[in-house]
């Protein structure tokens, strides 16, 4: 049986005046010399771009998949005159060539993007979405420059828009 009488009021009054317990304050730990050196090395634009290129080449799973898929769609010109074994060998070679080509493209793309983003960020002394959009423009323009000025402009705009969408999706910059 609960009592709502006057004797329960002092308990409620005393419990509402108690302050919540605060977590203990921990001392600030300064970074060690090794940590500072590691950050300095990682903040170097050359290191960032080389690592991105290697990661793009080594971890080019998307490029590998795209190469396998697109290579499988290639039909030999002399398909009617080839045996089943020859067609299979041709398909495997095409898939391997396309996969390697796609992996290299992703490595170059990662290198150009990370290098340009790092240089732009250091020049602007800001870490925001504008750096990503400009880096996307530089990357798209350079990858499509062989097609002429129109292709370079279209690549710039397309890759910049793609970079902005990815940045918004990941929400790295607040």
C-alpha positions in Angstrom: 0.0 0.0 0.0 1.5 3.3 -1.0 1.0 6.4 1.0 0.7 9.8 -0.7 0.7 11.5 2.6 3.0 14.3 3.9 5.7 11.8 5.0 6.5 10.9 1.3 7.0 14.6 0.3 10.3 15.2 2.1 11.8 12.1 0.4 10.8 13.5 -3.1 12.1 17.0 -2.2 15.4 15.6 -1.0 15.9 13.4 -4.1 15.1 16.2 -6.5 17.8 18.5 -4.9 20.5 15.8 -5.3 22.8 16.6 -8.2 23.5 13.9 -10.8 26.9 12.3 -10.4 29.5 13.6 -12.8 32.1 11.4 -14.4 35.6 12.0 -13.0 37.6 14.5 -15.1 40.5 12.8 -16.8 43.8 14.6 -17.5 44.5 15.6 -21.1 47.1 13.4 -22.7 49.4 15.2 -25.1 50.5 13.3 -28.2 53.9 11.7 -28.1 56.7 12.7 -30.5 56.0 9.5 -32.6 52.3 10.4 -32.9 53.2 13.9 -34.1 55.7 12.6 -36.6 53.1 10.0 -37.8 50.5 12.8 -38.3 53.1 14.9 -40.1 53.9 12.1 -42.5 50.2 11.3 -43.1 49.4 15.0 -43.8 52.0 15.1 -46.6 50.1 15.3 -49.9 52.6 13.0 -51.7 52.2 10.3 -49.1 48.4 10.6 -49.2 48.3 10.3 -53.0 50.7 7.4 -53.2 48.7 5.5 -50.5 45.5 6.2 -52.4 46.9 5.0 -55.6 48.2 1.8 -54.1 44.9 1.2 -52.3 43.1 1.8 -55.5 45.3 -0.7 -57.3 45.4 -3.3 -54.5 41.8 -2.9 -53.4 40.3 -2.4 -56.9 37.5 -4.9 -56.2 35.1 -2.7 -58.1 37.5 -2.4 -61.0 38.0 -6.1 -61.0 34.3 -6.8 -61.0 33.6 -4.2 -63.7 36.4 -5.7 -65.8 35.0 -9.2 -65.4 31.5 -8.1 -66.3 32.5 -6.0 -69.3 35.0 -8.5 -70.5 32.4 -11.2 -70.5 30.3 -9.1 -72.8 32.9 -8.9 -75.5 32.2 -11.2 -78.4 35.1 -12.2 -80.7 34.7 -11.1 -84.3 35.4 -14.6 -85.6 33.1 -16.2 -83.1 31.5 -18.5 -85.8 34.9 -20.0 -86.7 36.1 -20.5 -83.1 35.7 -23.7 -81.1 34.1 -23.6 -77.6 37.6 -23.8 -76.0 38.9 -20.9 -78.1 35.9 -18.8 -77.2 36.4 -19.6 -73.5 40.1 -18.7 -73.7 39.3 -15.5 -75.5 36.7 -14.5 -72.9 39.1 -15.2 -70.0 41.8 -13.1 -71.7 39.4 -10.2 -72.3 38.1 -10.3 -68.7 41.6 -10.3 -67.4 42.6 -7.3 -69.6 39.5 -5.4 -68.7 39.9 -6.1 -65.0 43.6 -4.9 -65.0 42.6 -1.8 -67.0 39.8 -1.0 -64.6 42.1 -1.5 -61.5 44.7 0.8 -63.0 42.0 3.4 -63.7 40.8 3.3 -60.1 44.3 3.7 -58.9 45.0 6.7 -61.1 41.6 8.2 -60.1 42.4 7.8 -56.4 45.8 9.2 -56.8 44.6 12.3 -58.7 41.7 12.9 -56.4 43.5 12.6 -53.1 46.5 14.7 -54.4 44.3 17.5 -55.7 42.1 17.5 -52.6 45.1 17.7 -50.3 46.8 20.5 -52.3 43.5 22.5 -52.5 42.9 21.9 -48.8 46.4 23.2 -47.9 46.1 26.2 -50.2 42.7 27.2 -48.8 43.6 26.2 -45.2 40.0 24.9 -44.8 38.6 21.4 -44.6 35.2 21.6 -46.2 33.1 20.3 -49.1 34.4 22.9 -51.6 37.8 21.1 -51.6 36.0 17.8 -52.5 34.1 19.4 -55.3 37.2 21.1 -56.8 39.2 17.9 -56.5 36.4 16.0 -58.2 36.5 18.6 -61.0 40.3 18.2 -61.4 40.0 14.4 -61.4 37.1 14.2 -63.9 38.8 16.8 -66.2 42.1 15.0 -66.2 40.7 11.6 -66.7 38.7 12.7 -69.7 41.1 15.3 -71.2 42.1 13.0 -74.0 38.6 13.4 -75.5 39.1 17.2 -75.9 37.9 20.3 -74.1 34.2 19.4 -74.2 34.9 15.9 -72.7 37.2 17.5 -70.1 34.5 20.0 -69.1 31.9 17.3 -68.9 34.2 15.1 -66.9 34.9 18.0 -64.5 31.2 18.7 -64.0 30.2 15.1 -63.7 32.9 14.0 -61.3 32.5 17.2 -59.2 28.7 16.5 -58.9 29.5 12.8 -58.0 32.0 13.9 -55.4 29.5 16.3 -53.9 26.8 13.6 -53.7 29.2 11.1 -52.1 30.4 13.8 -49.6 26.8 14.6 -48.7 26.1 10.9 -48.3 29.1 10.3 -46.1 28.7 13.6 -44.3 32.4 14.0 -43.5 32.2 17.7 -43.4 29.9 19.5 -41.0 
